[in-house]
Amino acid sequence: MKACKEFVAAANKAGIKAENVMLNDVGMPGASHMLMQDKHSLRIGTWLADWIDQNVKG
């Protein structure tokens, strides 16, 4: 987790929008680090697509 937080801080400092999200905190308890093999894979994918829509300008 320390390395993840350091990466997010460095990315944001470089002008890249990065965010450390704990899936449990956004309503997906029990989700693992294997996002697309998880029981919440569709919800995770939808959440991620929504995050990209809201945070990535294209």
PyMOL commands that set and color helices and strands:
alter all, ss='L'
color gray80, all
select helices_A, chain A and resi 2-13+23-26+35-37+41-55
alter helices_A, ss='H'
color red, helices_A
deselect
rebuild
show_as cartoon
